[in-house]
Amino acid sequence: MKGKTAPPGRKIRLAAGHQLQKDPAKSGHLLVSPKGSIQLNESAALVLALCDGTHTAEAIIARVLRTRDDSLADDVRAFLDAARRRGWIVEG
């Protein structure tokens, strides 16, 4: 799955109309979009919080790996790819 997420140097941000929020009813996070809200686990919220237009895919992976297990790099790439396919994030 390497290389699918974004070409080197391309910054990633949440797509227009998508917003990360604290879930007021629980201690988790939500991705709010025009299609509704999606409950996120802690790892997904961490990754999407870094999709702020200032980080490349590899920078996001590196930041996540500082606080998590190094073996998760492929999982983070796969999540970013899935988020891009679902329209949650965009590059550029």
C-alpha positions as CSV (number, residue, x, y, z in Angstrom):
1,M,0.0,0.0,0.0
2,K,3.0,2.3,0.1
3,G,2.8,5.3,-2.2
4,K,-1.0,5.3,-2.7
5,T,-1.9,8.0,-0.2
6,A,-0.2,11.1,-1.6
7,P,2.9,12.0,-3.6
8,P,5.8,13.2,-1.6
9,G,5.4,16.9,-0.6
10,R,1.6,17.0,-1.1
11,K,-0.1,18.3,2.1
12,I,-3.3,16.6,3.3
13,R,-6.3,18.3,4.8
14,L,-9.9,17.4,5.7
15,A,-12.2,17.8,2.7
16,A,-14.5,20.8,2.6
17,G,-17.5,20.3,4.8
18,H,-15.7,17.8,7.1
19,Q,-14.9,18.7,10.7
20,L,-13.4,16.8,13.6
21,Q,-15.3,17.3,16.9
22,K,-15.3,15.9,20.4
23,D,-18.3,13.7,20.9
24,P,-20.4,15.5,23.5
25,A,-22.2,12.3,24.6
26,K,-19.1,10.2,24.9
27,S,-15.3,10.7,25.4
28,G,-14.5,10.0,21.8
29,H,-14.4,12.0,18.6
30,L,-16.7,12.5,15.6
31,L,-16.0,13.3,12.0
32,V,-18.9,15.5,11.0
33,S,-19.7,15.7,7.3
34,P,-22.6,16.7,5.0
35,K,-23.6,13.0,5.0
36,G,-23.7,12.8,8.8
37,S,-21.4,12.0,11.7
38,I,-19.0,9.1,12.0
39,Q,-17.7,7.9,15.4
40,L,-13.9,7.6,15.4
41,N,-11.6,5.6,17.6
42,E,-8.6,7.4,19.2
43,S,-6.2,6.4,16.5
44,A,-8.4,7.6,13.7
45,A,-9.0,10.9,15.4
46,L,-5.3,11.3,15.9
47,V,-4.6,10.8,12.3
48,L,-7.4,13.0,11.0
49,A,-6.4,15.8,13.5
50,L,-3.0,15.9,11.6
51,C,-4.8,16.3,8.3
52,D,-4.8,20.1,8.7
53,G,-3.1,21.1,5.5
54,T,0.4,21.4,7.0
55,H,1.5,17.8,6.9
56,T,2.3,15.3,4.1
57,A,1.2,11.7,4.4
58,E,4.8,10.7,5.5
59,A,4.9,13.5,8.1
60,I,1.6,12.3,9.5
61,I,2.9,8.7,9.6
62,A,6.1,9.9,11.4
63,R,4.1,11.9,14.0
64,V,1.8,9.0,14.7
65,L,4.7,6.6,15.1
66,R,6.3,8.8,17.7
67,T,3.4,8.0,20.0
68,R,2.5,4.5,18.8
69,D,4.1,1.3,17.7
70,D,6.4,1.5,14.7
71,S,4.7,-1.4,13.1
72,L,1.6,0.7,12.5
73,A,3.1,2.6,9.5
74,D,1.3,0.4,7.0
75,D,-2.0,0.7,9.0
76,V,-1.7,4.5,9.0
77,R,-1.1,4.5,5.2
78,A,-4.1,2.2,4.7
79,F,-6.3,4.5,6.8
80,L,-5.2,7.6,4.9
81,D,-5.9,5.8,1.6
82,A,-9.4,4.7,2.8
83,A,-10.1,8.3,4.2
84,R,-9.1,9.7,0.8
85,R,-11.4,7.2,-1.1
86,R,-14.3,8.1,1.2
87,G,-13.8,11.8,0.5
88,W,-12.8,12.6,4.1
89,I,-9.4,14.1,3.1
90,V,-7.9,15.8,0.1
91,E,-4.4,16.4,-1.1
92,G,-2.9,19.7,-2.1
